[in-house]
Amino acid sequence: MGTKKKNGFIMQAGILAAAGILVRLIGILYRSPLVAIIGDEGNGYYNTAYNIYTIILLVSSYSIPSAISKVIAARLARKEYRNAQKIFNCSFIYVIIVGGIGSLACFFGAEFFVGKNSAAVLRIFAPTIFLSGLLGVLRGYFQAHRTMLQTSLSQIIEQILNAIISILAAYLLMQAVSGESKTTQAVYGAAGSALGTGSGVLTALVFMWLIYLLNRSSIRKRVERDKTKEELSYTAVFGIIIGMVTPVVLSTFIYNLNTVSNLKFYQEIMQIFKGFSEAEATTSYGLYSGKAMQIINIPVAIASSMSAAIIPTIAGTYERHEKKETNRKVAQAIKVTMLISIPSAVGLFILAKPVVMLLYPQRASVDMVASMIRAMSAAVVFYALSTLTNAVLQGSGKVNKPVLHALYSLIIQTLVLVPLLLYTDMNLYALCLATVLYSFLMCIMNSFSIRRHLGYKQEAFRTFLLPFISAFWMGLVTAGVYYGLDSGILLLSETADIVISDMIRNIICLIPSLLIAVFIYFALVIKLGAISKKDLKTMPKGHVLLRIAKKMHLIR
């Protein structure tokens, strides 16, 4: 087996990661003008409905790609192409039933799940749950074949349509009720944003289905050549799907239940015990979930992409009892994820306010959102690692472990969160602390389980310590460059009597600071030995990175 073949999952993860980061960047870039249109109140209603929608989506549709890719990948590893296709076909029946139930629950239970003002927004989300299930089966099918290009393109298309329709629909709906109260306009604006989400999913579904139709002829030929004697019955297939999907769904559901749990506790305690109105509680929560967490989630996209790529890979090697190869891939995935998430966490801590000013320039909330990002910056590393280790456990057959770990973490973080909300004035910062605690606990418990199950021992020095040292010095240099430029521009504008807006000054200082940060970190991780020549070759565009490193005389 050649190097290219062995490290193919890193390349596929790189494709998905690039798409994931682009998708999140598009998401944040369009959220900024959208929030400017619908306001913090409308953003609060949108995020309240979106969090409930996400939970229902997790139960009915969201985990389908991961679960389906693992099940099909295990059959492909044994060259059971007919059985793999049968699982794919039956998966559609499963998601039609489960997705349909989820959509109906979302539509008719809207007022039960959220406040009156957010209920209309949640109902707009309902059909998207059904469509997402169908889309998830198609994405899982291609991921099982270890090709992430189709999923990546569909995600980009989905987000572009989401951005365009969200802004347009929000603006038009708010114009339609321009004579109504501010709250009514905010609700209509949030509903318009929800329309964009559904439009994006529908477009991505059509795209993925067309890709499948283009490949259907070759798929049919491969199935016809299959010499497997034992063909699974439909009862066995549905048993496999339910047996795999259910634990993955439960794990993902509980893993993300902390978002809805925190929302409920925060809003109820703020309204009942601290005198907040529904609008005030929802608006303030929107700063946490709709701004701070949106930025925190950008680098976590790397781990999500790595997880999607590693599940079918781990499932295949584990199915063939290649324990050493399985552990090698786990180590490789964790190392690449840490090389990116650690400097991302440091960068967000150092440049929290400049980043918020760029993406969410509403003056009233910039300082608050920046402070929350600093408080949660460590969660970037913890969420990245816990997301990846979830995938390792699921891919190696321990699908119930992440469920239990998520449940234990949720209970512990809730026991910490509730007293902080009740008896302190931390408010939103209590949510930040709970977020960090939850992700940290997941990391610890998952790591212990992987060690017991696979006999895997994590190498810490080159994977964690050296990237952190590199990121630390990167952060100091970056802070010096940004704030040095900022002071220089202020002095120049005062001396020359030139008016330079805060937005323009921030962009002028931020862009060179980020470029220097990338250069400093890249140089340090190589010079300190965190990355070897062999490591560079296994990464996406590794030959390009290696050539750059040689030209910079960082490596021979």
C-alpha positions as CSV (number, residue, x, y, z in Angstrom):
1,M,0.0,0.0,0.0
2,G,1.5,3.3,-1.1
3,T,1.8,6.5,0.9
4,K,-0.8,8.2,-1.1
5,K,-3.3,5.4,-0.4
6,K,-2.4,5.2,3.3
7,N,-2.8,8.9,3.8
8,G,-5.8,9.4,1.5
9,F,-8.2,10.1,4.4
10,I,-6.0,13.1,5.4
11,M,-6.3,14.4,1.9
12,Q,-10.1,13.8,1.8
13,A,-10.4,15.5,5.3
14,G,-8.4,18.4,3.9
15,I,-10.9,18.8,1.1
16,L,-13.8,18.6,3.5
17,A,-12.1,20.9,6.0
18,A,-11.4,23.6,3.3
19,A,-15.1,23.4,2.3
20,G,-16.1,23.5,6.0
21,I,-14.1,26.6,6.7
22,L,-15.3,28.3,3.6
23,V,-18.9,27.4,4.5
24,R,-18.5,28.8,8.0
25,L,-16.8,31.9,6.6
26,I,-19.6,32.5,4.2
27,G,-22.0,31.9,7.1
28,I,-20.4,34.5,9.2
29,L,-19.9,37.0,6.4
30,Y,-23.6,36.8,5.5
31,R,-24.6,36.9,9.2
32,S,-23.1,40.3,9.6
33,P,-25.3,42.1,7.1
34,L,-28.2,39.9,8.1
35,V,-27.9,40.9,11.8
36,A,-27.6,44.5,10.6
37,I,-31.0,44.0,8.9
38,I,-32.9,42.0,11.6
39,G,-31.1,43.4,14.6
40,D,-30.0,41.7,17.8
41,E,-33.6,40.9,18.7
42,G,-34.3,39.2,15.4
43,N,-31.0,37.4,15.7
44,G,-32.0,36.2,19.1
45,Y,-35.4,34.8,17.8
46,Y,-33.6,33.1,14.9
47,N,-31.0,31.5,17.1
48,T,-33.6,30.3,19.7
49,A,-35.5,28.6,16.9
50,Y,-32.4,27.4,15.2
51,N,-31.1,25.7,18.4
52,I,-34.3,23.7,18.7
53,Y,-34.4,22.9,15.0
54,T,-30.8,21.7,15.3
55,I,-31.7,19.2,18.1
56,I,-34.7,17.8,16.1
57,L,-32.4,17.7,13.1
58,L,-29.8,15.8,15.0
59,V,-32.3,13.1,16.1
60,S,-33.9,12.7,12.7
61,S,-31.3,13.5,10.0
62,Y,-28.0,15.1,11.0
63,S,-26.1,12.0,12.1
64,I,-27.2,10.1,9.0
65,P,-24.0,10.8,6.9
66,S,-21.6,9.5,9.7
67,A,-23.7,6.5,10.5
68,I,-24.4,5.5,6.9
69,S,-20.8,6.0,5.8
70,K,-19.6,3.7,8.6
71,V,-22.1,0.9,7.8
72,I,-21.5,1.1,4.0
73,A,-17.7,1.4,4.5
74,A,-17.6,-1.8,6.5
75,R,-19.4,-3.7,3.6
76,L,-17.1,-2.1,1.0
77,A,-14.1,-3.2,3.0
78,R,-15.3,-6.8,2.5
79,K,-16.2,-6.0,-1.2
80,E,-19.9,-6.7,-0.5
81,Y,-21.1,-4.2,-3.1
82,R,-24.7,-5.6,-3.4
83,N,-25.2,-5.4,0.4
84,A,-23.7,-1.9,0.5
85,Q,-26.2,-0.8,-2.2
86,K,-29.1,-2.4,-0.3
87,I,-28.1,-0.5,2.8
88,F,-28.0,2.7,0.8
89,N,-31.5,2.1,-0.6
90,C,-33.1,1.2,2.7
91,S,-31.5,4.3,4.3
92,F,-33.9,6.4,2.3
93,I,-36.9,4.6,3.7
94,Y,-35.5,5.1,7.2
95,V,-35.0,8.9,6.8
96,I,-38.3,9.4,5.1
97,I,-40.1,8.0,8.2
98,V,-37.8,9.5,10.8
99,G,-37.4,12.8,9.0
100,G,-41.1,13.1,8.4
101,I,-41.8,12.6,12.1
102,G,-39.2,15.2,13.0
103,S,-40.6,17.7,10.6
104,L,-44.1,17.3,12.0
105,A,-42.9,17.6,15.6
106,C,-41.0,20.7,14.7
107,F,-44.0,22.3,13.0
108,F,-46.8,21.4,15.4
109,G,-44.7,21.6,18.6
110,A,-43.2,24.9,17.8
111,E,-44.8,26.9,20.6
112,F,-44.1,24.1,23.1
113,F,-40.3,24.1,22.3
114,V,-39.8,27.9,22.1
115,G,-41.5,31.2,23.0
116,K,-44.3,32.6,21.0
117,N,-42.1,35.0,19.0
118,S,-39.7,32.2,17.9
119,A,-42.4,29.7,17.1
120,A,-43.1,31.2,13.6
121,V,-39.4,30.9,12.8
122,L,-39.2,27.3,14.0
123,R,-42.2,26.3,11.7
124,I,-40.3,27.7,8.7
125,F,-37.4,25.3,9.6
126,A,-39.7,22.2,9.7
127,P,-39.6,21.1,6.1
128,T,-35.8,21.5,6.1
129,I,-35.5,18.6,8.5
130,F,-37.1,16.2,6.0
131,L,-34.9,17.4,3.2
132,S,-31.8,17.2,5.3
133,G,-32.3,13.4,5.9
134,L,-32.4,12.7,2.2
135,L,-29.3,14.9,1.7
136,G,-27.5,13.1,4.5
137,V,-28.0,9.7,3.0
138,L,-26.4,10.8,-0.3
139,R,-23.5,12.5,1.5
140,G,-22.9,9.5,3.7
141,Y,-22.9,7.2,0.6
142,F,-20.1,9.2,-1.1
143,Q,-18.1,9.5,2.2
144,A,-18.2,5.8,2.6
145,H,-16.3,5.6,-0.7
146,R,-13.8,8.0,0.8
147,T,-14.5,10.8,-1.6
148,M,-15.4,14.1,0.0
149,L,-15.4,16.3,-3.1
150,Q,-19.2,15.8,-3.7
151,T,-20.1,16.6,-0.1
152,S,-17.7,19.6,-0.1
153,L,-19.2,21.1,-3.2
154,S,-22.8,20.5,-2.0
155,Q,-22.0,22.2,1.3
156,I,-20.6,25.3,-0.5
157,I,-23.6,25.5,-2.8
158,E,-25.9,25.0,0.1
159,Q,-24.3,27.9,2.0
160,I,-24.2,30.3,-0.9
161,L,-27.9,29.8,-1.6
162,N,-28.6,30.1,2.2
163,A,-26.7,33.4,2.3
164,I,-28.4,35.0,-0.7
165,I,-32.0,33.9,0.2
166,S,-31.6,34.6,3.9
167,I,-30.6,38.3,3.4
168,L,-33.1,38.8,0.5
169,A,-36.1,37.2,2.3
170,A,-35.3,38.8,5.6
171,Y,-35.2,42.3,4.0
172,L,-38.4,41.8,2.0
173,L,-40.4,40.3,4.9
174,M,-39.3,43.2,7.2
175,Q,-40.3,45.7,4.5
176,A,-43.7,44.0,4.3
177,V,-44.4,44.8,8.0
178,S,-42.5,48.1,8.1
179,G,-45.4,49.8,9.9
180,E,-45.6,47.2,12.7
181,S,-43.8,47.0,16.0
182,K,-40.1,46.5,16.3
183,T,-40.7,43.0,17.7
184,T,-43.0,42.0,14.8
185,Q,-40.4,43.2,12.3
186,A,-37.7,41.2,14.1
187,V,-39.8,38.0,14.0
188,Y,-40.5,38.4,10.3
189,G,-36.8,39.1,9.6
190,A,-35.8,35.9,11.5
191,A,-38.4,33.9,9.6
192,G,-36.8,35.2,6.3
193,S,-33.4,34.0,7.5
194,A,-34.9,30.5,8.2
195,L,-36.3,30.4,4.6
196,G,-32.7,30.7,3.4
197,T,-31.6,27.6,5.3
198,G,-34.3,25.5,3.6
199,S,-33.5,26.9,0.2
200,G,-29.8,26.0,0.6
201,V,-30.6,22.4,1.7
202,L,-33.0,21.9,-1.2
203,T,-30.4,23.1,-3.7
204,A,-27.7,20.8,-2.2
205,L,-30.1,17.9,-2.4
206,V,-30.8,18.4,-6.1
207,F,-27.0,18.7,-6.7
208,M,-26.1,15.5,-4.8
209,W,-28.9,13.5,-6.5
210,L,-27.6,14.6,-10.0
211,I,-24.1,13.5,-9.0
212,Y,-25.5,10.1,-8.0
213,L,-27.4,9.7,-11.3
214,L,-24.2,10.4,-13.2
215,N,-22.5,7.6,-11.3
216,R,-25.5,5.2,-11.3
217,S,-24.3,3.2,-14.4
218,S,-20.9,2.3,-12.9
219,I,-22.5,1.6,-9.5
220,R,-24.9,-0.9,-11.1
221,K,-22.1,-2.6,-13.0
222,R,-20.1,-3.1,-9.8
223,V,-23.1,-4.5,-8.0
224,E,-23.8,-7.0,-10.9
225,R,-20.1,-8.2,-10.7
226,D,-20.4,-8.8,-7.0
227,K,-19.7,-12.5,-6.2
228,T,-20.8,-12.3,-2.5
229,K,-22.9,-15.3,-1.7
230,E,-24.5,-14.0,1.5
231,E,-27.0,-11.3,0.7
232,L,-28.5,-9.5,3.6
233,S,-32.3,-9.6,4.0
234,Y,-34.3,-6.4,4.4
235,T,-34.9,-7.2,8.0
236,A,-31.2,-7.5,8.6
237,V,-30.4,-4.3,6.7
238,F,-32.9,-2.3,8.8
239,G,-31.5,-3.9,11.9
240,I,-28.0,-2.8,10.9
241,I,-29.1,0.7,10.1
242,I,-31.1,1.2,13.3
243,G,-28.3,-0.5,15.3
244,M,-25.7,1.9,14.0
245,V,-27.8,5.1,13.5
246,T,-29.4,5.0,16.9
247,P,-26.3,5.2,19.1
248,V,-24.7,7.8,16.7
249,V,-27.9,9.8,16.9
250,L,-28.1,9.6,20.7
251,S,-24.4,10.5,21.0
252,T,-24.8,13.5,18.7
253,F,-28.1,14.5,20.3
254,I,-26.7,14.5,23.8
255,Y,-23.4,15.9,22.6
256,N,-25.3,18.9,21.3
257,L,-28.2,18.9,23.9
258,N,-26.1,21.1,26.1
259,T,-26.8,24.0,23.7
260,V,-30.6,23.7,24.1
261,S,-30.3,22.8,27.8
262,N,-28.2,26.0,28.3
263,L,-30.7,28.0,26.3
264,K,-33.6,26.8,28.4
265,F,-31.9,27.3,31.8
266,Y,-30.6,30.7,30.8
267,Q,-33.8,32.1,29.5
268,E,-36.0,30.7,32.3
269,I,-33.6,31.9,35.1
270,M,-33.1,35.3,33.5
271,Q,-36.8,35.9,33.1
272,I,-38.1,34.3,36.4
273,F,-35.3,35.3,38.8
274,K,-33.6,38.3,37.3
275,G,-36.4,40.2,35.8
276,F,-35.5,40.0,32.1
277,S,-38.2,40.2,29.5
278,E,-38.5,37.5,26.8
279,A,-37.0,39.9,24.3
280,E,-34.1,40.9,26.6
281,A,-33.2,37.3,27.5
282,T,-33.5,36.2,23.8
283,T,-31.4,39.1,22.6
284,S,-28.6,38.6,25.1
285,Y,-28.5,34.8,24.4
286,G,-28.2,35.7,20.7
287,L,-24.9,37.4,21.4
288,Y,-23.6,34.1,22.8
289,S,-25.0,31.6,20.3
290,G,-25.4,33.8,17.2
291,K,-22.1,35.6,17.4
292,A,-19.5,34.3,19.8
293,M,-20.2,30.6,19.2
294,Q,-20.4,31.2,15.4
295,I,-16.8,32.5,15.5
296,I,-15.6,29.7,17.9
297,N,-17.1,27.1,15.5
298,I,-15.0,28.2,12.5
299,P,-11.8,26.3,13.4
300,V,-13.8,23.4,14.8
301,A,-14.8,22.8,11.2
302,I,-11.4,21.1,10.8
303,A,-12.2,18.5,13.4
304,S,-15.7,18.0,12.0
305,S,-14.2,17.4,8.5
306,M,-11.5,15.1,9.9
307,S,-14.2,13.1,11.8
308,A,-16.3,12.7,8.6
309,A,-13.2,11.4,6.8
310,I,-11.9,9.1,9.6
311,I,-15.1,7.2,10.3
312,P,-15.2,5.1,7.1
313,T,-11.4,4.8,7.2
314,I,-11.3,3.5,10.8
315,A,-14.3,1.3,10.1
316,G,-12.5,-0.3,7.2
317,T,-9.2,-0.9,9.1
318,Y,-10.9,-2.0,12.2
319,E,-13.1,-4.4,10.2
320,R,-9.9,-6.0,8.8
321,H,-8.4,-6.2,12.3
322,E,-5.6,-3.9,11.4
323,K,-5.1,-2.5,14.9
324,K,-1.7,-0.9,14.2
325,E,-2.9,0.9,11.1
326,T,-6.0,2.0,12.9
327,N,-3.9,3.6,15.7
328,R,-1.6,5.2,13.2
329,K,-4.5,6.9,11.5
330,V,-5.9,8.1,14.8
331,A,-2.5,9.6,15.7
332,Q,-2.3,11.2,12.4
333,A,-5.8,12.7,12.5
334,I,-5.3,14.1,16.1
335,K,-1.9,15.6,15.2
336,V,-3.3,17.5,12.1
337,T,-6.3,18.7,14.1
338,M,-4.2,20.0,16.9
339,L,-1.7,21.7,14.6
340,I,-4.6,23.8,13.4
341,S,-6.9,24.1,16.4
342,I,-4.3,25.2,19.0
343,P,-3.0,28.3,17.0
344,S,-6.7,29.0,16.2
345,A,-7.5,29.1,19.9
346,V,-4.5,31.4,20.7
347,G,-5.3,33.6,17.7
348,L,-9.0,34.1,18.8
349,F,-7.8,34.9,22.3
350,I,-5.4,37.5,21.1
351,L,-7.5,39.0,18.3
352,A,-11.0,38.5,19.6
353,K,-12.1,42.1,19.4
354,P,-10.6,42.8,15.9
355,V,-12.2,39.6,14.6
356,V,-15.6,40.6,16.1
357,M,-15.2,44.2,14.7
358,L,-14.7,42.7,11.3
359,L,-17.5,40.1,11.3
360,Y,-20.1,41.7,13.6
361,P,-19.4,45.4,13.7
362,Q,-22.5,46.4,15.8
363,R,-20.9,48.7,18.3
364,A,-23.2,47.9,21.2
365,S,-22.1,44.3,21.4
366,V,-18.5,44.2,20.2
367,D,-16.8,44.3,23.6
368,M,-19.2,41.7,25.1
369,V,-18.9,39.2,22.3
370,A,-15.1,39.6,22.2
371,S,-14.9,38.9,26.0
372,M,-17.0,35.8,25.5
373,I,-14.7,34.6,22.7
374,R,-11.6,35.0,24.9
375,A,-13.4,33.1,27.7
376,M,-14.2,30.2,25.4
377,S,-11.0,30.2,23.3
378,A,-9.8,27.0,25.0
379,A,-13.0,25.3,23.9
380,V,-11.8,25.4,20.3
381,V,-9.1,22.8,21.2
382,F,-11.4,20.7,23.5
383,Y,-14.3,20.7,21.0
384,A,-12.0,19.8,18.1
385,L,-10.5,16.9,20.0
386,S,-13.8,15.6,21.5
387,T,-15.4,15.7,18.0
388,L,-12.6,13.7,16.5
389,T,-12.4,11.2,19.4
390,N,-16.2,10.7,19.1
391,A,-15.6,9.7,15.5
392,V,-12.8,7.3,16.4
393,L,-15.0,5.5,19.0
394,Q,-17.9,5.3,16.6
395,G,-15.7,4.1,13.7
396,S,-14.1,1.4,15.9
397,G,-17.4,-0.1,17.1
398,K,-17.8,1.6,20.5
399,V,-20.8,3.7,19.4
400,N,-22.3,3.7,22.9
401,K,-19.3,5.3,24.6
402,P,-19.7,8.8,23.3
403,V,-23.4,8.7,24.3
404,L,-22.5,8.0,27.9
405,H,-19.7,10.5,27.9
406,A,-21.9,13.2,26.5
407,L,-24.6,12.4,29.1
408,Y,-22.1,12.6,32.0
409,S,-20.6,15.8,30.7
410,L,-24.0,17.4,30.3
411,I,-25.0,16.5,33.9
412,I,-21.8,17.9,35.4
413,Q,-21.8,21.1,33.4
414,T,-25.5,21.7,34.3
415,L,-24.8,21.3,38.0
416,V,-22.1,24.0,37.6
417,L,-24.2,26.3,35.3
418,V,-27.4,26.6,37.2
419,P,-25.9,27.8,40.5
420,L,-23.7,30.3,38.6
421,L,-26.8,31.7,36.8
422,L,-28.9,31.8,40.0
423,Y,-26.4,33.1,42.6
424,T,-23.9,35.2,40.6
425,D,-24.0,38.0,38.0
426,M,-21.9,36.1,35.5
427,N,-24.9,35.6,33.2
428,L,-23.5,35.0,29.7
429,Y,-20.1,34.3,31.1
430,A,-21.6,31.4,33.0
431,L,-22.6,29.9,29.6
432,C,-19.0,30.4,28.4
433,L,-17.6,28.5,31.4
434,A,-20.1,25.7,31.0
435,T,-19.2,25.4,27.3
436,V,-15.5,25.0,28.2
437,L,-16.2,22.6,31.0
438,Y,-18.4,20.4,28.8
439,S,-16.0,20.1,25.9
440,F,-13.1,19.4,28.3
441,L,-14.9,16.6,30.1
442,M,-15.8,15.0,26.7
443,C,-12.1,15.1,25.7
444,I,-10.9,13.4,28.9
445,M,-13.5,10.6,28.9
446,N,-13.2,9.9,25.2
447,S,-9.4,9.7,25.5
448,F,-9.6,7.1,28.3
449,S,-12.0,5.0,26.3
450,I,-9.8,5.0,23.2
451,R,-6.8,4.0,25.2
452,R,-8.7,1.1,26.8
453,H,-10.3,-0.1,23.6
454,L,-7.5,0.3,21.0
455,G,-4.5,0.3,23.3
456,Y,-3.8,3.7,21.9
457,K,-1.3,5.9,23.7
458,Q,-1.4,9.6,22.8
459,E,2.0,11.2,22.0
460,A,1.8,14.5,23.8
461,F,5.1,16.4,23.2
462,R,5.0,16.9,19.4
463,T,1.2,16.8,19.2
464,F,0.3,19.2,22.0
465,L,3.2,20.9,23.6
466,L,5.3,22.0,20.6
467,P,2.3,23.4,18.7
468,F,1.2,25.3,21.9
469,I,4.7,26.8,22.3
470,S,4.7,27.8,18.7
471,A,1.3,29.3,19.0
472,F,2.2,31.2,22.2
473,W,5.1,33.0,20.4
474,M,2.9,33.5,17.4
475,G,0.3,35.2,19.6
476,L,2.8,37.6,21.2
477,V,4.2,38.6,17.8
478,T,0.7,39.0,16.3
479,A,-0.5,41.1,19.2
480,G,2.6,43.3,18.8
481,V,2.0,43.7,15.1
482,Y,-1.7,44.5,15.3
483,Y,-1.6,46.9,18.2
484,G,1.6,48.5,17.0
485,L,0.0,49.2,13.6
486,D,-3.1,50.4,15.3
487,S,-1.2,52.9,17.4
488,G,0.8,54.1,14.4
489,I,-2.3,54.7,12.2
490,L,-4.0,56.6,15.1
491,L,-0.9,58.8,15.5
492,L,-0.7,59.3,11.7
493,S,-4.4,60.3,11.4
494,E,-4.1,62.7,14.3
495,T,-0.9,64.3,13.0
496,A,-2.1,64.6,9.4
497,D,-5.6,65.4,10.5
498,I,-7.0,62.5,8.4
499,V,-10.2,60.7,9.5
500,I,-9.9,56.9,9.3
501,S,-12.9,54.9,10.4
502,D,-12.6,52.2,13.0
503,M,-13.6,49.6,10.5
504,I,-11.0,50.6,7.9
505,R,-8.3,50.9,10.6
506,N,-9.1,47.4,11.9
507,I,-8.9,45.8,8.4
508,I,-5.6,47.6,7.7
509,C,-4.1,46.2,11.0
510,L,-5.8,42.8,10.9
511,I,-4.8,41.5,7.5
512,P,-1.0,41.8,7.9
513,S,-1.2,40.6,11.5
514,L,-2.9,37.3,10.3
515,L,-0.4,36.8,7.4
516,I,2.5,37.3,9.8
517,A,0.8,34.9,12.3
518,V,0.6,32.2,9.7
519,F,4.3,32.7,8.7
520,I,5.6,32.7,12.3
521,Y,3.6,29.6,13.3
522,F,4.6,27.7,10.2
523,A,8.2,28.5,10.8
524,L,8.2,27.6,14.5
525,V,6.4,24.3,14.3
526,I,8.9,23.1,11.7
527,K,12.0,24.5,13.5
528,L,10.9,23.1,16.9
529,G,10.2,19.7,15.3
530,A,6.4,19.5,15.7
531,I,6.2,18.8,12.0
532,S,8.7,16.6,10.1
533,K,9.3,16.3,6.3
534,K,7.3,13.1,6.4
535,D,4.4,14.9,8.2
536,L,4.3,17.6,5.6
537,K,4.1,15.1,2.7
538,T,1.0,13.5,4.2
539,M,-0.9,16.8,4.5
540,P,-3.2,18.3,1.8
541,K,-0.9,20.1,-0.7
542,G,2.0,18.7,1.3
543,H,4.4,18.9,-1.7
544,V,3.6,22.7,-1.9
545,L,4.2,23.1,1.9
546,L,7.4,21.2,1.7
547,R,8.7,23.3,-1.2
548,I,7.8,26.5,0.7
549,A,9.6,25.2,3.8
550,K,12.7,24.4,1.8
551,K,12.7,27.9,0.2
552,M,12.5,29.4,3.7
553,H,15.4,27.2,4.7
554,L,13.2,25.7,7.5
555,I,13.9,22.1,6.4
556,R,16.5,20.4,4.2
